Amino acid sequence: MKTDTLISLLVSDLDPVDQVVPWSRFWPSIAYAVGASCILMVLLYGLHPDLEEMLFAPVFWAKLALPVSLAGIVAMVTMRLSYPGLPIGVPAVCWMLPILCVACWGAYLLVNTSTGERASLILGRTWRTCSLNITLLSIPAFIAITRTLRSLAPTRLRVAGAAVGLLSGALGATVYCAHCPEMSPVFWATWYVPGMCVPAVAGALLGPRLLRW
């Protein structure tokens, strides 16, 4: 049999892939991951005792906007990486915008703060544990999203692994906001961002092994 004939036979009965299938697998895994991270956060750290009052503070919602917006953008990147050969497009650059906004806000505050008060803005009260806590809370999301992405068809495994890690870190940081008392953008830029990036580095290193299909 000629090669062209064989190829024609193989593709003759193919149906187009349902574009809804990847999303229908992806979103439940995110919901599961957030739920598991919430349970883990309550068990390990507990909700902040003044959470009700914090909900009325605009700066709390600004803090929450950092990981939520990052998670939304990176989720789109991750989904596009689940399709073989599909370009990432605009979200490949947009994921940096939330981090840049907080970094610029923090830099502005540092410049306009006296030298003696800058250390408190940077260190806050929880600098020793913040990044580690976010990384720990990202583990359920990392496991769930990795399993889902592996069931799809990623081909750029290292990049996809980094996207999974960054998305997991952003989800972990989102959950951690319900416990964290820090209200300084300088603190978020200094400690939240590394906490979210550690899973991204881990994902980039482990992606070729964990996402192989």
C-alpha positions as CSV (number, residue, x, y, z in Angstrom):
1,M,0.0,0.0,0.0
2,K,1.3,3.4,-0.9
3,T,1.9,6.0,1.9
4,D,-0.6,8.5,0.5
5,T,-3.3,5.8,0.4
6,L,-2.6,4.8,3.9
7,I,-2.8,8.4,5.1
8,S,-6.0,8.9,3.3
9,L,-7.5,5.8,5.0
10,L,-6.4,6.9,8.4
11,V,-7.9,10.4,8.2
12,S,-11.0,9.5,6.2
13,D,-13.3,9.0,9.3
14,L,-11.8,11.6,11.6
15,D,-14.1,14.1,13.3
16,P,-13.0,17.5,14.4
17,V,-12.0,17.8,18.1
18,D,-14.7,19.3,20.3
19,Q,-13.3,22.6,21.5
20,V,-15.3,22.4,24.7
21,V,-13.7,19.2,25.9
22,P,-10.4,20.7,27.2
23,W,-12.3,23.4,29.1
24,S,-14.8,20.9,30.5
25,R,-11.8,19.1,32.0
26,F,-9.8,22.1,33.0
27,W,-12.3,24.1,35.1
28,P,-13.4,21.3,37.4
29,S,-9.7,20.7,38.2
30,I,-9.3,24.4,39.2
31,A,-12.4,24.3,41.3
32,Y,-11.2,21.1,43.1
33,A,-7.8,22.7,43.6
34,V,-9.2,25.9,45.1
35,G,-11.4,23.9,47.4
36,A,-8.5,21.7,48.5
37,S,-6.3,24.7,49.1
38,C,-9.0,26.4,51.2
39,I,-9.3,23.3,53.4
40,L,-5.5,23.1,53.7
41,M,-5.3,26.8,54.5
42,V,-7.9,26.5,57.3
43,L,-6.3,23.5,58.7
44,L,-2.7,24.9,58.7
45,Y,-3.2,28.6,59.3
46,G,-6.8,29.5,59.8
47,L,-8.8,32.5,58.6
48,H,-7.6,35.9,59.7
49,P,-9.5,36.9,62.8
50,D,-10.3,40.3,61.3
51,L,-11.3,39.0,57.9
52,E,-14.8,40.6,58.0
53,E,-13.3,44.0,58.6
54,M,-10.6,43.4,55.9
55,L,-13.4,42.8,53.4
56,F,-14.4,46.4,53.7
57,A,-10.9,47.7,53.0
58,P,-10.2,48.6,49.4
59,V,-6.5,47.6,49.8
60,F,-7.6,44.1,50.6
61,W,-9.3,43.8,47.2
62,A,-6.2,45.3,45.6
63,K,-4.2,42.6,47.2
64,L,-6.6,39.9,46.0
65,A,-6.6,41.3,42.5
66,L,-2.9,40.5,42.1
67,P,-3.2,36.6,42.2
68,V,-6.8,36.5,40.8
69,S,-5.8,38.5,37.7
70,L,-2.6,36.5,37.3
71,A,-4.5,33.2,37.6
72,G,-7.0,34.3,35.0
73,I,-4.4,35.2,32.4
74,V,-2.2,32.2,33.1
75,A,-5.2,29.9,32.9
76,M,-5.7,31.1,29.3
77,V,-2.0,30.5,28.6
78,T,-2.2,27.0,30.1
79,M,-5.3,26.1,28.1
80,R,-3.7,27.2,24.8
81,L,-0.6,25.1,25.7
82,S,-2.9,22.1,25.9
83,Y,-3.5,22.3,22.1
84,P,-0.5,21.0,20.0
85,G,1.1,23.8,18.1
86,L,-1.4,26.5,19.1
87,P,0.4,29.8,19.6
88,I,0.0,31.4,23.0
89,G,-0.7,34.8,21.7
90,V,-1.2,38.0,23.7
91,P,-1.6,36.2,27.1
92,A,2.1,35.2,26.8
93,V,3.0,38.8,27.6
94,C,-0.1,39.9,29.6
95,W,0.6,37.7,32.5
96,M,3.4,40.0,33.6
97,L,1.1,43.0,33.9
98,P,-0.4,42.3,37.4
99,I,3.1,41.8,38.8
100,L,4.4,45.0,37.1
101,C,1.5,47.0,38.4
102,V,2.1,45.9,42.0
103,A,5.9,46.4,41.6
104,C,5.4,49.9,40.3
105,W,3.0,50.7,43.1
106,G,5.4,49.3,45.7
107,A,8.3,51.3,44.2
108,Y,6.3,54.5,44.4
109,L,5.5,53.9,48.1
110,L,9.1,53.1,48.9
111,V,10.3,56.3,47.2
112,N,7.8,58.4,49.1
113,T,8.4,56.7,52.5
114,S,11.0,57.8,55.0
115,T,14.1,55.5,55.3
116,G,13.2,54.4,58.8
117,E,9.8,53.0,57.7
118,R,10.9,51.2,54.6
119,A,11.9,48.1,56.4
120,S,8.4,47.6,57.9
121,L,6.8,47.9,54.4
122,I,9.1,45.3,53.0
123,L,9.2,42.8,55.9
124,G,5.8,43.3,57.4
125,R,5.0,40.8,60.1
126,T,5.1,37.6,58.2
127,W,8.0,37.8,55.8
128,R,9.6,34.6,57.1
129,T,6.7,32.4,56.2
130,C,4.7,34.2,53.5
131,S,6.4,32.8,50.4
132,L,6.6,29.3,51.9
133,N,2.9,29.3,52.8
134,I,1.9,30.3,49.3
135,T,4.0,27.6,47.8
136,L,2.5,25.0,50.1
137,L,-1.0,26.1,49.3
138,S,-0.2,25.7,45.6
139,I,0.4,22.0,45.9
140,P,-3.2,20.8,45.5
141,A,-3.6,23.0,42.4
142,F,-0.3,21.8,41.0
143,I,-1.3,18.1,41.3
144,A,-4.9,18.6,39.9
145,I,-3.9,20.8,37.0
146,T,-1.0,18.6,36.0
147,R,-3.2,15.5,35.9
148,T,-5.7,17.4,33.7
149,L,-3.2,18.8,31.3
150,R,-1.5,15.5,30.9
151,S,-4.8,14.0,29.8
152,L,-4.9,16.6,27.0
153,A,-2.2,17.1,24.4
154,P,0.6,19.5,25.4
155,T,3.7,19.4,23.3
156,R,5.8,22.3,24.8
157,L,6.2,20.4,28.1
158,R,8.6,22.7,29.9
159,V,6.7,25.8,29.1
160,A,3.4,24.1,30.0
161,G,4.9,22.9,33.3
162,A,5.9,26.5,34.1
163,A,2.4,27.7,33.3
164,V,0.9,25.0,35.5
165,G,3.2,26.0,38.3
166,L,2.5,29.8,38.0
167,L,-1.2,29.1,37.8
168,S,-1.0,26.9,40.9
169,G,1.0,29.6,42.7
170,A,-1.5,32.3,41.9
171,L,-4.4,30.1,43.1
172,G,-2.5,29.4,46.3
173,A,-1.9,33.1,46.8
174,T,-5.5,33.8,46.2
175,V,-6.5,31.4,49.0
176,Y,-3.8,32.7,51.3
177,C,-5.2,36.2,51.2
178,A,-7.9,35.1,53.6
179,H,-5.2,34.5,56.2
180,C,-2.5,37.0,55.4
181,P,-2.6,40.3,57.5
182,E,-0.2,42.2,55.2
183,M,-1.7,45.3,53.4
184,S,1.5,46.7,51.8
185,P,2.0,46.5,48.0
186,V,5.7,46.5,48.8
187,F,5.3,43.3,50.8
188,W,3.2,41.7,48.1
189,A,5.8,42.5,45.4
190,T,8.6,41.2,47.6
191,W,7.1,38.0,49.1
192,Y,3.9,37.1,47.2
193,V,5.6,37.1,43.8
194,P,8.4,34.7,44.9
195,G,5.9,32.4,46.5
196,M,4.0,32.2,43.2
197,C,7.1,31.8,41.1
198,V,8.6,28.8,43.1
199,P,5.9,26.5,41.7
200,A,6.5,27.9,38.2
201,V,10.2,27.0,38.5
202,A,9.3,23.5,39.8
203,G,6.8,23.1,36.9
204,A,9.4,24.1,34.3
205,L,11.9,21.5,35.7
206,L,9.3,18.7,36.1
207,G,7.1,19.4,33.1
208,P,8.9,17.2,30.6
209,R,8.5,14.2,33.0
210,L,5.1,14.9,34.5
211,L,3.3,16.1,31.3
212,R,4.6,13.4,29.0
213,W,1.8,11.6,27.2
